[in-house]
Amino acid sequence: MEEGQEDVPGFIDKSGESKAAFWRLKRAADRRRENRIKWVLAQEGEPLLHTLGRSLYISGCILFDGLILTEVLFITGKTTLSWVLYGTLLGFAVYFQRRMYDRWFSLDISRIDFDSSR
């Protein structure tokens, strides 16, 4: 047996495993694509102010996290403890912002079904 060649047991079929992996990836990509389309379709009947509010909320969260929370680093002197404090505050802020986003801007995509035979 050559030095670079792996000793593969006979019951492992590399071709079959690669095909199975490909189909698993394809199914996952199809589910993500279908969910993206459902999100777009669910936003169709939505008022324009709701759509703009979603964009403004996300922009405000990014500005808060990037401008306001980074002041913690400058006030505390960029020490290890200040980075830990910043990371903790950022984690809580993102968690809270995500919960508020879900509460205010959630969409129900469960009623949209492309394949009625399922």
Protein Blocks (a to p, Z undefined) as FASTA:
>chain_A
ZZklccddfklcfklmmmmmmmmmmmmmmmmmmmmmmmmmmmmmpcfklmmmmmmmmmmm
mmmmmmmmmmmmmmnoppaklmmmmmmmmmmmmmmmmmmmmmmmgccfklpcfblkZZ
